[in-house]
């Protein structure tokens, strides 16, 4: 039986190349997120490099040889900080930047479909706004999450996956850790991304907050 490694390598290389195109998931603001997409979340990396904005979701095509046909995630909840949200699928914009949830849906998080499906090996990336011009958004309190906290992700088949938070960090959008966030992992892992930090002259936050988790 032929090895699946080449498929995984090509898929990972393609994803990281895309991510490098918009690596700084930028701009949340009390006004409008700066992502060049109609669906910016207040602070999440983009699939093709976090490009000021918010959500990352790339390919929604059929599963590859190394990505089983798993149902897409439909809901995320984080009991410790009072988060419960449906998940919309996010992809890439025509200019290669990551799509993000629309500001009018600030209380809804998104799943970057260009990454892994929750439960499958690799990083599943969920993006949500910190705030929008309409007020506080779904990941407003993500900064308060602690190591060991539980993150529950439910899929379309009704199965709930339990992830445990292992770490979190605030990073400049100008030096987003693309490989660390989107690079391959042996186990099923989770990344939650939103905006963070001070505001620049245009009213956009300069950092991203990234929370890392692993499947229990």
TORPA-4810 file (N, C-alpha, C, O; in nm, 3 decimals):
<nodes>
NODE_1_0.086_-0.119_0.000_0.000_0.000_0.000_0.089_0.123_0.000_0.180_0.133_0.082_X
NODE_2_0.064_0.219_-0.092_0.149_0.336_-0.100_0.138_0.422_0.024_0.034_0.426_0.090_X
NODE_3_0.247_0.489_0.057_0.250_0.574_0.175_0.166_0.699_0.152_0.159_0.750_0.041_X
NODE_4_0.103_0.749_0.260_0.022_0.871_0.249_0.104_0.995_0.282_0.055_1.107_0.270_X
NODE_5_0.227_0.975_0.322_0.310_1.087_0.362_0.322_1.193_0.255_0.310_1.312_0.287_X
NODE_6_0.346_1.157_0.127_0.358_1.259_0.023_0.234_1.347_0.014_0.245_1.468_-0.007_X
NODE_7_0.114_1.287_0.029_-0.009_1.365_0.024_-0.013_1.467_0.137_-0.047_1.583_0.118_X
NODE_8_0.023_1.420_0.256_0.021_1.507_0.372_0.122_1.619_0.356_0.095_1.734_0.391_X
NODE_9_0.240_1.586_0.302_0.344_1.687_0.284_0.298_1.794_0.186_0.314_1.913_0.211_X
NODE_10_0.239_1.749_0.073_0.195_1.846_-0.026_0.085_1.935_0.029_0.084_2.055_0.005_X
NODE_11_-0.008_1.875_0.104_-0.118_1.952_0.160_-0.066_2.054_0.261_-0.110_2.169_0.262_X
NODE_12_0.029_2.011_0.346_0.085_2.101_0.446_0.162_2.214_0.380_0.151_2.330_0.420_X
NODE_13_0.242_2.179_0.278_0.321_2.281_0.209_0.231_2.385_0.145_0.258_2.505_0.150_X
NODE_14_0.122_2.337_0.084_0.030_2.429_0.017_-0.036_2.521_0.119_-0.052_2.641_0.094_X
NODE_15_-0.075_2.465_0.233_-0.142_2.544_0.335_-0.049_2.651_0.390_-0.089_2.766_0.405_X
NODE_16_0.076_2.613_0.421_0.169_2.709_0.477_0.205_2.817_0.377_0.229_2.932_0.414_X
NODE_17_0.209_2.780_0.249_0.237_2.880_0.146_0.124_2.982_0.145_0.148_3.102_0.135_X
NODE_18_0.002_2.932_0.155_-0.112_3.022_0.157_-0.108_3.110_0.279_-0.130_3.230_0.272_X
NODE_19_-0.079_3.048_0.392_-0.079_3.122_0.516_0.024_3.231_0.513_0.005_3.337_0.574_X
NODE_20_0.132_3.209_0.445_0.236_3.308_0.440_0.191_3.429_0.365_0.254_3.535_0.374_X
NODE_21_0.087_3.418_0.291_0.039_3.531_0.214_-0.031_3.632_0.298_-0.032_3.750_0.263_X
NODE_22_-0.089_3.594_0.406_-0.159_3.691_0.490_-0.130_3.675_0.635_-0.223_3.679_0.716_X
NODE_23_-0.013_3.657_0.670_0.017_3.622_0.806_-0.012_3.717_0.915_0.059_3.704_1.015_X
NODE_24_-0.094_3.800_0.917_-0.110_3.879_1.036_-0.248_3.909_1.077_-0.275_4.022_1.118_X
NODE_25_-0.331_3.825_1.070_-0.468_3.836_1.111_-0.490_3.957_1.194_-0.461_3.955_1.314_X
NODE_26_-0.536_4.054_1.140_-0.534_4.178_1.206_-0.660_4.226_1.261_-0.730_4.151_1.329_X
NODE_27_-0.686_4.320_1.241_-0.764_4.418_1.282_-0.896_4.417_1.342_-0.997_4.421_1.271_X
NODE_28_-0.901_4.410_1.466_-1.028_4.426_1.528_-1.033_4.568_1.576_-0.930_4.626_1.611_X
NODE_29_-1.145_4.620_1.578_-1.157_4.753_1.633_-1.300_4.773_1.675_-1.387_4.691_1.644_X
NODE_30_-1.324_4.879_1.744_-1.460_4.905_1.785_-1.536_4.949_1.663_-1.659_4.959_1.665_X
NODE_31_-1.464_4.975_1.557_-1.524_5.019_1.434_-1.547_4.903_1.342_-1.656_4.845_1.344_X
NODE_32_-1.449_4.866_1.262_-1.460_4.756_1.167_-1.329_4.685_1.161_-1.223_4.749_1.163_X
NODE_33_-1.332_4.555_1.154_-1.207_4.481_1.146_-1.138_4.517_1.018_-1.202_4.552_0.919_X
NODE_34_-1.005_4.509_1.019_-0.931_4.554_0.903_-0.909_4.449_0.799_-0.849_4.477_0.696_X
NODE_35_-0.954_4.330_0.823_-0.930_4.227_0.724_-0.998_4.264_0.595_-1.111_4.314_0.596_X
NODE_36_-0.930_4.241_0.482_-0.988_4.276_0.354_-1.098_4.181_0.314_-1.123_4.165_0.195_X
NODE_37_-1.164_4.120_0.406_-1.269_4.029_0.368_-1.395_4.078_0.432_-1.392_4.153_0.529_X
NODE_38_-1.506_4.036_0.378_-1.632_4.082_0.432_-1.661_4.017_0.565_-1.755_4.057_0.634_X
NODE_39_-1.581_3.919_0.603_-1.611_3.849_0.726_-1.500_3.854_0.824_-1.450_3.748_0.863_X
NODE_40_-1.457_3.965_0.865_-1.346_3.969_0.956_-1.387_3.941_1.097_-1.492_3.987_1.142_X
NODE_41_-1.304_3.865_1.168_-1.336_3.840_1.306_-1.243_3.927_1.382_-1.139_3.964_1.328_X
NODE_42_-1.270_3.961_1.501_-1.182_4.051_1.566_-1.063_3.981_1.620_-1.046_3.973_1.741_X
NODE_43_-0.983_3.932_1.538_-0.858_3.883_1.583_-0.833_3.739_1.562_-0.833_3.663_1.659_X
NODE_44_-0.812_3.695_1.443_-0.772_3.559_1.423_-0.679_3.554_1.307_-0.687_3.639_1.219_X
NODE_45_-0.589_3.457_1.302_-0.492_3.452_1.195_-0.556_3.409_1.070_-0.662_3.346_1.073_X
NODE_46_-0.498_3.439_0.961_-0.560_3.399_0.839_-0.498_3.274_0.787_-0.383_3.241_0.818_X
NODE_47_-0.573_3.204_0.709_-0.524_3.078_0.659_-0.406_3.099_0.574_-0.315_3.016_0.573_X
NODE_48_-0.401_3.206_0.503_-0.284_3.225_0.426_-0.206_3.333_0.489_-0.181_3.435_0.426_X
NODE_49_-0.170_3.317_0.602_-0.098_3.411_0.680_-0.197_3.507_0.734_-0.270_3.572_0.660_X
NODE_50_-0.201_3.516_0.864_-0.297_3.601_0.928_-0.292_3.738_0.873_-0.202_3.815_0.907_X
NODE_51_-0.381_3.770_0.791_-0.381_3.899_0.734_-0.476_3.983_0.809_-0.595_3.952_0.810_X
NODE_52_-0.435_4.082_0.869_-0.520_4.166_0.949_-0.661_4.129_0.948_-0.734_4.174_0.859_X
NODE_53_-0.701_4.059_1.029_-0.838_4.041_1.019_-0.889_3.950_1.119_-0.896_3.983_1.238_X
NODE_54_-0.925_3.838_1.074_-0.993_3.764_1.173_-1.007_3.620_1.143_-0.952_3.542_1.221_X
NODE_55_-1.068_3.575_1.050_-1.090_3.435_1.048_-1.010_3.367_0.944_-0.976_3.427_0.842_X
NODE_56_-0.980_3.245_0.966_-0.907_3.170_0.869_-0.980_3.048_0.825_-1.010_2.963_0.908_X
NODE_57_-1.010_3.036_0.706_-1.071_2.915_0.662_-1.039_2.899_0.519_-1.070_2.987_0.438_X
NODE_58_-0.982_2.795_0.484_-0.934_2.784_0.350_-1.011_2.691_0.263_-1.117_2.729_0.213_X
NODE_59_-0.964_2.570_0.241_-1.025_2.488_0.141_-1.142_2.410_0.197_-1.136_2.354_0.306_X
NODE_60_-1.246_2.408_0.120_-1.364_2.334_0.164_-1.389_2.217_0.071_-1.499_2.162_0.067_X
NODE_61_-1.287_2.178_-0.005_-1.300_2.070_-0.100_-1.307_1.935_-0.032_-1.310_1.929_0.091_X
NODE_62_-1.311_1.827_-0.110_-1.322_1.693_-0.053_-1.200_1.658_0.030_-1.092_1.711_0.004_X
NODE_63_-1.214_1.570_0.128_-1.102_1.535_0.213_-0.991_1.469_0.133_-1.016_1.400_0.034_X
NODE_64_-0.867_1.492_0.177_-0.753_1.431_0.110_-0.731_1.291_0.166_-0.803_1.247_0.256_X
NODE_65_-0.631_1.220_0.110_-0.606_1.082_0.152_-0.576_1.072_0.299_-0.609_0.971_0.363_X
NODE_66_-0.513_1.177_0.356_-0.476_1.170_0.497_-0.577_1.241_0.587_-0.556_1.251_0.708_X
NODE_67_-0.686_1.290_0.529_-0.788_1.360_0.607_-0.920_1.287_0.591_-0.990_1.306_0.492_X
NODE_68_-0.956_1.203_0.688_-1.079_1.127_0.676_-1.200_1.217_0.656_-1.198_1.335_0.690_X
NODE_69_-1.304_1.159_0.602_-1.426_1.234_0.575_-1.503_1.250_0.706_-1.595_1.173_0.735_X
NODE_70_-1.467_1.350_0.783_-1.531_1.375_0.911_-1.631_1.490_0.898_-1.611_1.579_0.816_X
NODE_71_-1.738_1.489_0.976_-1.834_1.599_0.969_-1.773_1.729_1.019_-1.694_1.729_1.113_X
NODE_72_-1.808_1.839_0.957_-1.757_1.970_0.996_-1.808_2.008_1.135_-1.917_1.965_1.174_X
NODE_73_-1.733_2.087_1.208_-1.778_2.131_1.341_-1.892_2.230_1.328_-1.897_2.308_1.234_X
NODE_74_-1.983_2.226_1.422_-2.100_2.315_1.417_-2.113_2.406_1.539_-2.186_2.505_1.535_X
NODE_75_-2.042_2.373_1.647_-2.057_2.454_1.768_-1.931_2.446_1.855_-1.866_2.341_1.862_X
NODE_76_-1.898_2.555_1.922_-1.788_2.556_2.019_-1.840_2.616_2.149_-1.918_2.712_2.147_X
NODE_77_-1.798_2.560_2.260_-1.834_2.617_2.389_-1.714_2.610_2.483_-1.638_2.512_2.482_X
NODE_78_-1.698_2.714_2.562_-1.589_2.722_2.660_-1.654_2.760_2.793_-1.667_2.878_2.824_X
NODE_79_-1.694_2.661_2.871_-1.768_2.686_2.996_-1.701_2.783_3.091_-1.770_2.863_3.155_X
NODE_80_-1.570_2.778_3.103_-1.500_2.860_3.203_-1.510_3.010_3.176_-1.495_3.090_3.268_X
NODE_81_-1.536_3.049_3.051_-1.548_3.193_3.021_-1.684_3.227_2.959_-1.703_3.335_2.905_X
NODE_82_-1.777_3.134_2.968_-1.913_3.161_2.923_-1.932_3.174_2.773_-2.019_3.249_2.729_X
NODE_83_-1.852_3.103_2.694_-1.865_3.110_2.548_-1.945_2.991_2.496_-1.919_2.876_2.532_X
NODE_84_-2.041_3.020_2.411_-2.115_2.914_2.340_-2.158_2.974_2.207_-2.234_3.071_2.204_X
NODE_85_-2.110_2.916_2.099_-2.137_2.975_1.968_-2.149_2.870_1.860_-2.081_2.766_1.864_X
NODE_86_-2.236_2.897_1.765_-2.239_2.816_1.643_-2.111_2.847_1.567_-2.047_2.949_1.592_X
NODE_87_-2.073_2.760_1.474_-1.952_2.781_1.394_-1.989_2.792_1.247_-2.059_2.707_1.193_X
NODE_88_-1.940_2.898_1.183_-1.958_2.911_1.039_-1.828_2.870_0.972_-1.720_2.885_1.030_X
NODE_89_-1.837_2.818_0.851_-1.716_2.779_0.779_-1.653_2.902_0.716_-1.722_2.987_0.660_X
NODE_90_-1.521_2.911_0.727_-1.447_3.023_0.671_-1.349_2.973_0.567_-1.290_2.867_0.582_X
NODE_91_-1.332_3.050_0.461_-1.239_3.013_0.356_-1.145_3.128_0.325_-1.121_3.213_0.410_X
NODE_92_-1.093_3.132_0.203_-1.003_3.239_0.161_-1.076_3.335_0.069_-1.163_3.294_-0.008_X
NODE_93_-1.040_3.461_0.077_-1.094_3.561_-0.013_-1.022_3.551_-0.148_-0.922_3.481_-0.161_X
NODE_94_-1.074_3.622_-0.245_-1.015_3.620_-0.379_-0.871_3.667_-0.379_-0.791_3.625_-0.463_X
NODE_95_-0.835_3.756_-0.284_-0.699_3.807_-0.279_-0.605_3.720_-0.196_-0.490_3.757_-0.171_X
NODE_96_-0.655_3.604_-0.152_-0.570_3.512_-0.077_-0.571_3.533_0.073_-0.508_3.456_0.145_X
NODE_97_-0.639_3.635_0.121_-0.647_3.656_0.264_-0.756_3.568_0.324_-0.844_3.518_0.253_X
NODE_98_-0.749_3.551_0.453_-0.846_3.463_0.517_-0.981_3.531_0.540_-0.989_3.646_0.582_X
NODE_99_-1.083_3.457_0.513_-1.218_3.505_0.533_-1.248_3.509_0.682_-1.196_3.428_0.758_X
NODE_100_-1.332_3.605_0.722_-1.368_3.613_0.864_-1.517_3.635_0.879_-1.584_3.680_0.786_X
NODE_101_-1.571_3.605_0.996_-1.715_3.627_1.017_-1.748_3.775_0.997_-1.667_3.861_1.032_X
NODE_102_-1.862_3.805_0.942_-1.903_3.944_0.922_-1.915_4.015_1.058_-1.950_3.953_1.158_X
NODE_103_-1.886_4.143_1.060_-1.891_4.217_1.186_-2.030_4.212_1.249_-2.043_4.217_1.372_X
NODE_104_-2.134_4.203_1.166_-2.269_4.198_1.222_-2.298_4.062_1.288_-2.401_4.045_1.353_X
NODE_105_-2.206_3.967_1.268_-2.220_3.837_1.334_-2.103_3.818_1.432_-2.045_3.710_1.441_X
NODE_106_-2.072_3.924_1.502_-1.958_3.922_1.594_-1.968_3.818_1.705_-1.866_3.777_1.760_X
NODE_107_-2.088_3.776_1.738_-2.103_3.676_1.845_-2.098_3.533_1.791_-2.126_3.438_1.863_X
NODE_108_-2.062_3.519_1.664_-2.049_3.386_1.604_-1.903_3.362_1.564_-1.844_3.446_1.495_X
NODE_109_-1.847_3.250_1.605_-1.710_3.216_1.570_-1.708_3.138_1.438_-1.813_3.097_1.388_X
NODE_110_-1.589_3.120_1.382_-1.578_3.048_1.256_-1.470_2.942_1.260_-1.376_2.950_1.339_X
NODE_111_-1.486_2.843_1.176_-1.387_2.735_1.163_-1.317_2.750_1.028_-1.383_2.759_0.925_X
NODE_112_-1.183_2.752_1.029_-1.106_2.764_0.907_-1.099_2.628_0.839_-1.025_2.540_0.882_X
NODE_113_-1.178_2.612_0.734_-1.189_2.481_0.670_-1.066_2.442_0.589_-1.059_2.330_0.539_X
NODE_114_-0.969_2.533_0.576_-0.846_2.497_0.507_-0.751_2.422_0.598_-0.650_2.369_0.552_X
NODE_115_-0.782_2.415_0.727_-0.701_2.340_0.821_-0.763_2.203_0.847_-0.837_2.152_0.763_X
NODE_116_-0.734_2.147_0.961_-0.787_2.014_0.992_-0.930_2.022_1.046_-0.972_2.123_1.103_X
NODE_117_-1.003_1.913_1.027_-1.135_1.899_1.088_-1.114_1.857_1.233_-1.033_1.767_1.258_X
NODE_118_-1.182_1.917_1.329_-1.166_1.873_1.468_-1.181_1.722_1.481_-1.274_1.663_1.426_X
NODE_119_-1.089_1.661_1.553_-1.091_1.516_1.572_-0.992_1.445_1.483_-0.951_1.333_1.513_X
NODE_120_-0.952_1.508_1.372_-0.853_1.450_1.282_-0.714_1.501_1.322_-0.704_1.605_1.385_X
NODE_121_-0.608_1.429_1.285_-0.473_1.476_1.316_-0.449_1.614_1.257_-0.495_1.643_1.146_X
NODE_122_-0.379_1.698_1.330_-0.348_1.832_1.281_-0.424_1.940_1.355_-0.513_1.910_1.436_X
NODE_123_-0.390_2.066_1.328_-0.454_2.177_1.398_-0.588_2.220_1.337_-0.597_2.248_1.217_X
NODE_124_-0.690_2.225_1.419_-0.819_2.280_1.379_-0.820_2.425_1.429_-0.794_2.449_1.547_X
NODE_125_-0.849_2.519_1.342_-0.839_2.661_1.377_-0.978_2.726_1.383_-1.054_2.722_1.287_X
NODE_126_-1.008_2.785_1.499_-1.133_2.856_1.518_-1.102_3.004_1.539_-1.014_3.039_1.618_X
NODE_127_-1.175_3.090_1.469_-1.148_3.233_1.475_-1.271_3.311_1.518_-1.383_3.282_1.475_X
NODE_128_-1.250_3.408_1.601_-1.364_3.489_1.646_-1.321_3.630_1.677_-1.205_3.655_1.711_X
NODE_129_-1.414_3.723_1.665_-1.386_3.863_1.698_-1.373_3.882_1.849_-1.433_3.811_1.930_X
NODE_130_-1.293_3.982_1.882_-1.283_4.030_2.020_-1.396_4.130_2.042_-1.471_4.122_2.138_X
NODE_131_-1.404_4.223_1.950_-1.517_4.315_1.946_-1.533_4.365_1.803_-1.446_4.345_1.719_X
NODE_132_-1.643_4.428_1.775_-1.670_4.485_1.643_-1.735_4.622_1.665_-1.749_4.667_1.779_X
NODE_133_-1.775_4.687_1.558_-1.840_4.817_1.572_-1.975_4.804_1.643_-2.035_4.903_1.683_X
NODE_134_-2.021_4.680_1.657_-2.149_4.658_1.725_-2.130_4.631_1.875_-2.228_4.617_1.949_X
NODE_135_-2.005_4.623_1.919_-1.979_4.596_2.061_-1.896_4.471_2.083_-1.837_4.418_1.990_X
NODE_136_-1.893_4.424_2.206_-1.813_4.306_2.239_-1.859_4.186_2.159_-1.977_4.173_2.126_X
NODE_137_-1.763_4.098_2.128_-1.792_3.984_2.042_-1.761_3.852_2.112_-1.725_3.849_2.229_X
NODE_138_-1.776_3.743_2.037_-1.771_3.608_2.094_-1.645_3.577_2.173_-1.653_3.513_2.278_X
NODE_139_-1.527_3.620_2.126_-1.403_3.587_2.196_-1.350_3.704_2.280_-1.230_3.714_2.304_X
NODE_140_-1.439_3.791_2.322_-1.398_3.907_2.402_-1.324_3.866_2.529_-1.228_3.932_2.568_X
NODE_141_-1.368_3.758_2.592_-1.308_3.715_2.719_-1.207_3.602_2.703_-1.168_3.539_2.802_X
NODE_142_-1.164_3.577_2.580_-1.070_3.467_2.558_-0.939_3.489_2.634_-0.872_3.393_2.672_X
NODE_143_-0.905_3.614_2.657_-0.782_3.646_2.730_-0.784_3.592_2.873_-0.680_3.577_2.935_X
NODE_144_-0.904_3.563_2.923_-0.916_3.515_3.061_-0.907_3.363_3.073_-0.909_3.309_3.184_X
NODE_145_-0.898_3.294_2.960_-0.894_3.148_2.965_-0.764_3.101_3.032_-0.661_3.166_3.018_X
NODE_146_-0.770_2.991_3.104_-0.653_2.941_3.176_-0.610_2.804_3.125_-0.689_2.729_3.067_X
NODE_147_-0.486_2.773_3.148_-0.432_2.643_3.112_-0.513_2.535_3.184_-0.539_2.546_3.304_X
NODE_148_-0.551_2.431_3.111_-0.632_2.325_3.169_-0.780_2.343_3.146_-0.859_2.251_3.172_X
NODE_149_-0.822_2.460_3.096_-0.964_2.484_3.069_-1.013_2.390_2.959_-0.935_2.346_2.874_X
NODE_150_-1.141_2.361_2.961_-1.202_2.271_2.864_-1.268_2.349_2.750_-1.338_2.448_2.773_X
NODE_151_-1.243_2.303_2.628_-1.308_2.361_2.510_-1.383_2.247_2.442_-1.323_2.146_2.406_X
NODE_152_-1.512_2.263_2.424_-1.595_2.159_2.366_-1.633_2.196_2.222_-1.681_2.306_2.196_X
NODE_153_-1.610_2.103_2.130_-1.644_2.126_1.990_-1.739_2.016_1.946_-1.705_1.897_1.953_X
NODE_154_-1.856_2.055_1.900_-1.955_1.957_1.854_-1.958_1.955_1.702_-1.951_2.059_1.637_X
NODE_155_-1.970_1.834_1.645_-1.972_1.825_1.499_-2.114_1.800_1.447_-2.209_1.786_1.524_X
NODE_156_-2.125_1.795_1.315_-2.256_1.780_1.252_-2.324_1.649_1.282_-2.445_1.637_1.261_X
NODE_157_-2.250_1.550_1.331_-2.309_1.420_1.365_-2.355_1.416_1.510_-2.407_1.315_1.557_X
NODE_158_-2.334_1.529_1.581_-2.377_1.534_1.720_-2.272_1.489_1.819_-2.299_1.484_1.939_X
NODE_159_-2.152_1.457_1.772_-2.045_1.412_1.862_-1.974_1.533_1.920_-1.946_1.630_1.849_X
NODE_160_-1.944_1.529_2.050_-1.873_1.638_2.117_-1.730_1.597_2.146_-1.705_1.495_2.210_X
NODE_161_-1.636_1.678_2.099_-1.494_1.655_2.122_-1.447_1.746_2.234_-1.484_1.864_2.240_X
NODE_162_-1.365_1.692_2.323_-1.318_1.770_2.437_-1.170_1.800_2.423_-1.087_1.710_2.413_X
NODE_163_-1.139_1.928_2.421_-0.999_1.973_2.414_-0.961_2.040_2.546_-1.045_2.099_2.614_X
NODE_164_-0.834_2.028_2.581_-0.783_2.094_2.701_-0.682_2.200_2.659_-0.594_2.175_2.577_X
NODE_165_-0.694_2.319_2.716_-0.602_2.427_2.685_-0.464_2.397_2.741_-0.448_2.365_2.859_X
NODE_166_-0.363_2.406_2.654_-0.226_2.378_2.695_-0.140_2.503_2.706_-0.038_2.503_2.775_X
NODE_167_-0.181_2.610_2.636_-0.100_2.732_2.638_-0.176_2.845_2.569_-0.276_2.821_2.501_X
NODE_168_-0.129_2.966_2.588_-0.182_3.080_2.515_-0.072_3.184_2.504_0.018_3.189_2.587_X
NODE_169_-0.081_3.267_2.401_0.020_3.372_2.384_-0.037_3.487_2.302_-0.125_3.468_2.217_X
NODE_170_0.015_3.606_2.329_-0.020_3.724_2.250_0.099_3.750_2.158_0.213_3.754_2.204_X
NODE_171_0.073_3.768_2.029_0.180_3.789_1.932_0.147_3.908_1.843_0.031_3.938_1.818_X
NODE_172_0.251_3.975_1.797_0.232_4.085_1.705_0.181_4.032_1.572_0.226_3.927_1.526_X
NODE_173_0.087_4.102_1.511_0.036_4.059_1.381_0.145_4.066_1.275_0.134_4.005_1.169_X
NODE_174_0.250_4.142_1.304_0.360_4.154_1.208_0.456_4.035_1.216_0.539_4.017_1.127_X
NODE_175_0.444_3.955_1.320_0.531_3.837_1.333_0.450_3.717_1.377_0.486_3.647_1.472_X
NODE_176_0.341_3.694_1.307_0.251_3.583_1.341_0.322_3.449_1.323_0.385_3.427_1.219_X
NODE_177_0.314_3.359_1.421_0.382_3.228_1.416_0.308_3.127_1.328_0.248_3.031_1.378_X
NODE_178_0.314_3.149_1.198_0.238_3.066_1.104_0.263_2.917_1.119_0.169_2.838_1.128_X
NODE_179_0.389_2.878_1.123_0.423_2.736_1.133_0.370_2.675_1.262_0.318_2.564_1.263_X
NODE_180_0.383_2.749_1.371_0.338_2.699_1.501_0.187_2.680_1.506_0.137_2.586_1.568_X
NODE_181_0.115_2.769_1.440_-0.031_2.763_1.442_-0.087_2.665_1.339_-0.174_2.585_1.370_X
NODE_182_-0.034_2.673_1.216_-0.090_2.593_1.107_-0.009_2.469_1.070_-0.055_2.386_0.992_X
NODE_183_0.112_2.457_1.126_0.196_2.343_1.092_0.136_2.211_1.138_0.053_2.210_1.230_X
NODE_184_0.175_2.100_1.076_0.118_1.969_1.109_0.147_1.925_1.253_0.253_1.956_1.308_X
NODE_185_0.054_1.854_1.311_0.072_1.795_1.443_0.026_1.650_1.435_-0.068_1.618_1.362_X
NODE_186_0.091_1.564_1.509_0.058_1.422_1.506_-0.082_1.396_1.563_-0.157_1.314_1.511_X
NODE_187_-0.115_1.468_1.668_-0.244_1.450_1.734_-0.344_1.555_1.687_-0.308_1.648_1.614_X
NODE_188_-0.467_1.541_1.728_-0.569_1.641_1.699_-0.551_1.758_1.795_-0.561_1.741_1.916_X
NODE_189_-0.524_1.876_1.740_-0.501_1.994_1.822_-0.598_2.105_1.783_-0.665_2.098_1.680_X
NODE_190_-0.604_2.207_1.867_-0.698_2.316_1.847_-0.627_2.449_1.865_-0.541_2.463_1.952_X
NODE_191_-0.663_2.548_1.782_-0.613_2.683_1.796_-0.734_2.778_1.794_-0.818_2.771_1.704_X
NODE_192_-0.741_2.865_1.893_-0.844_2.968_1.898_-0.774_3.101_1.878_-0.673_3.129_1.943_X
NODE_193_-0.826_3.183_1.787_-0.757_3.308_1.756_-0.852_3.428_1.760_-0.965_3.421_1.712_X
NODE_194_-0.802_3.537_1.817_-0.877_3.661_1.818_-0.779_3.777_1.822_-0.658_3.756_1.822_X
NODE_195_-0.831_3.900_1.825_-0.745_4.018_1.831_-0.708_4.049_1.976_-0.775_4.004_2.069_X
NODE_196_-0.601_4.126_1.992_-0.554_4.156_2.126_-0.465_4.280_2.120_-0.424_4.324_2.013_X
NODE_197_-0.435_4.335_2.235_-0.337_4.443_2.241_-0.392_4.583_2.221_-0.513_4.607_2.221_X
NODE_198_-0.298_4.676_2.203_-0.332_4.816_2.186_-0.387_4.842_2.046_-0.379_4.756_1.958_X
NODE_199_-0.444_4.959_2.027_-0.497_4.999_1.897_-0.396_5.088_1.825_-0.328_5.170_1.887_X
NODE_200_-0.389_5.071_1.693_-0.301_5.158_1.615_-0.377_5.284_1.574_-0.490_5.306_1.617_X
NODE_201_-0.313_5.367_1.492_-0.373_5.495_1.453_-0.503_5.478_1.376_-0.586_5.569_1.372_X
NODE_202_-0.522_5.361_1.313_-0.643_5.336_1.236_-0.752_5.269_1.318_-0.860_5.239_1.267_X
NODE_203_-0.723_5.247_1.445_-0.824_5.186_1.531_-0.825_5.035_1.528_-0.923_4.973_1.570_X
NODE_204_-0.716_4.973_1.478_-0.706_4.827_1.472_-0.609_4.778_1.579_-0.508_4.843_1.606_X
NODE_205_-0.639_4.664_1.638_-0.547_4.610_1.737_-0.421_4.558_1.669_-0.425_4.511_1.555_X
NODE_206_-0.309_4.567_1.741_-0.180_4.533_1.680_-0.137_4.388_1.705_-0.042_4.340_1.643_X
NODE_207_-0.207_4.319_1.793_-0.168_4.181_1.827_-0.281_4.082_1.802_-0.397_4.119_1.782_X
NODE_208_-0.243_3.955_1.805_-0.339_3.845_1.804_-0.320_3.766_1.933_-0.208_3.753_1.983_X
NODE_209_-0.428_3.714_1.986_-0.421_3.623_2.100_-0.447_3.483_2.045_-0.546_3.460_1.977_X
NODE_210_-0.356_3.390_2.076_-0.369_3.253_2.027_-0.377_3.159_2.147_-0.293_3.164_2.237_X
NODE_211_-0.477_3.074_2.148_-0.493_2.974_2.253_-0.471_2.837_2.189_-0.528_2.807_2.084_X
NODE_212_-0.389_2.753_2.253_-0.357_2.622_2.202_-0.423_2.515_2.287_-0.429_2.526_2.410_X
NODE_213_-0.474_2.411_2.222_-0.537_2.303_2.296_-0.510_2.167_2.230_-0.469_2.161_2.114_X
NODE_214_-0.532_2.061_2.304_-0.513_1.927_2.250_-0.634_1.840_2.287_-0.695_1.859_2.393_X
NODE_215_-0.666_1.746_2.202_-0.782_1.659_2.224_-0.756_1.567_2.342_-0.649_1.507_2.353_X
NODE_216_-0.855_1.557_2.428_-0.840_1.472_2.548_-0.868_1.327_2.511_-0.861_1.239_2.597_X
</nodes>
